[in-house]
Amino acid sequence: MVERRPLSDFIAYAILTLGVFIVAFPVYLALIASTHDAATVVGGHMPATPGNQTLENYYRAVFVGGSRTSREPVANMLINSFVSAIGIAVGKIFISILSAYAVVYFRFPFRKTAFWIIFITLMLPVEVRIYPTYKVVADLRMLDTYAGLILPLIASATGTLLFRQFFMTVPDELLEASRIDGAGPFRFFWDTLLPLSVTTIAALFVIQF
């Protein structure tokens, strides 16, 4: 039998409600401030109710820009971020699935060494190699381009590891059946492995995006 304690429940809910209010109140103030003009906000006399500058402020921020913190409109930033995110996610998946396929299904010298070299790159985050990456992009004259944002980041050791582990669970009988049917490496990859990898591709796309 579960013992009911109304006082303990009331105290717990009161603490949770207070915590939500403390977290949500600054967000509420930011939304209210976005509906007033700059003079009202800076003057320190901003009311707790929405103002009459909502449409003008949001239109200016999204389509015009020109604020003190950023002269670019938010719409351009969103488009750049979306294109970069799509390009990086698709590029990572494309390179990762091909490299994992080569490591698992092809026999060549230093195959495991190549995989571990790829895996060790996880120890070098973007912050460590940001300067040499910028130098290479600048030398290739790709500054202020989508290619300069996407190409340095499309290699993914995480994606290669994820696809490698998945490919190792695929039964060898599927490969043998493909060989009996006369399918080459590309046909086996396209008709067998790729359809089986849809869920892994979707998971990796969500993570990378």
N, C-alpha and C positions, 0 to 999 in steps of 0.2 A: 504494500500500500504506500503510495506516495504522499508524504506529509506536505500539506499546504501551509505556506508561511507568507501571508499577505504583506506583512511589514517588510520582510526581506525582498519580496518581489517589487514592492513600491520603491524601495531605496535603489535597487538595481536599475529599474527603468528610469528613475529620476537621474541617476548618474549618467546613463547612456544618453538620455535626452539632452542633458547639459553638455556632454561631449560633442554630440551632433551639432548643437547650437554654436559651440565655440569654433568648430571646424567650418561650418557653413556661413557664419556671419561675415568673415572677410570676403568670401565669394559674393555674398549678397551686396556688400558695400562696393565691390568692384563693378558689379552689374549696374548698380544705381549710379555710380560715378560716370559710367559710359553713356548715360542719358542726359548728362548736364554739360554745360560748356566749361572750358578750362578754367576760366576765372572763378566760377563757383566752387570748383573742386580745390583749386590752389588757395582760395581765400579762407578755407577752413570753416565755412558756414554751409556745407553741403547738407541738404535735408535727407531724411531717410526714405523719402518717397521718390519715384521716378520723375525725371524732368521732361521737358518738351523738345530735347535735342536728339532724340533717339535715332530717327531715320537719317538725319543729317550726319551725325557722328559715325554711324555704322557704314553709310554710303561712302563717306570720305575715307574711312579706314580700309574698306574692302576694295574700292575701285580707284581712289584718288591718291591716297598716301600723303606724304609731306609732313608727318609729325616730327617731333624733335628726336625721337628714338630711331625712326626708320623713315626714309623717304619713299620706299617702295610700297605700293599697295599690297594688302594682305592677299588679294586674289593671285597676284603674280607669285608670291611666296608659296601659296598652296599648289599652284600649277607646277612650279619647279620641284617642290617636295614630292608631289605625286609622280611626276615623270622620273625623278631620280629613284624613288622607292620601287616603282615598277621595273625600271631597267636593272637595278641592282638585284632585286629578287629573282627576276627571270634569268639574268646572267649567272647568278650563283647556282641556280638549279641546273642550268644547261651544262656548265663546266663541272659541277660536282657529280652529276649522274654519269657523264662520260668518263671522268677520271676514276670513279668507283668501278665502273664497268671494266675499264682497262686493268685495274688492279686485281679484280676478282677473277675475271674470265680469260685473261691473256697470260701466258707464261713467257716472261722475259727476264734477263739477268737483273738482279737487285730489285726485284719486284716489291718485296717487303720493305726494303730500305727506302724506296721511293714513297711508299705509303707513310712510313714513319717521318720522313722529311716533311711531307705535307702536314702530318699531325702535329709536329713540333712547332709549326707556324702559329698554333693557337697561343703560344707563349709570347707572341709579338703582337700586341693589340695595336689599333690604329694610332693611339696616342704616342707610341714608341717610334713608329715609322712615318709620322706625319710630315716631318721636314723633308726626308728623301723622296717621299711620295710627291710632295708639292714641287720639288726640284725637277723630278722627271716629267710631271705634267707641264710645268713651265717650259722645259726644254723642247717638249713636243708641241708647244704652242696650242695647248688645249685649255688654257685658262678661260674662265667665263663661258664654258661650253658644257652641254650635258655629258659629252664624252669624258671630259675631265672630272666630272663628278661620279660617273658610273664605272668606268673601266678600272680605276685603281682598287675598287672594292668588290669586284665580282668573284674573285677567288675566295673559296670558302672551305676551310678544313673541316668545319662542323658538318657541312652538307656532304662532303666526301665520306666522312665517317658514318653518317646516318645512312647513306645509300649503300655503303660497303656492308654494314651490318645487315641491312635488309637483303641484299643480293646473296649473302652467305646463307640465308635461310631458305632460298629458292631451291627446290629439289633438283638434283642433277639429272633426274629422269626427263625433265623438261628440255634440258640442253640436248640430251641424247635423242629425244623424239624430234627435235628440230633438225638435228643432223641427218636423221633417217629421212625426213621429208625434203632434204636438200637445201635447207635454209642456211645461209651464210651468217657471219657474225652480225652484220647490220640487220638482216631480216629477223634474227633471233631477238636482237635488242628491241626492234620496232614493234614486232608482233607479239612478243611474249613478255619481256621485262617491263617495257613501258606501260602497258595496261595494268600490270600487277603493281606498279609503283605509283599509281594515281594518289592513293591516300598519303603516302610518304611525301610526294611532291606537294600536295595541298598543305600538309603540316609544315614542311620547310618553307613554303611560300608565306604562310602566316607568320612564322618566326622571323624570317628575314625582312618582310615588309614592315 
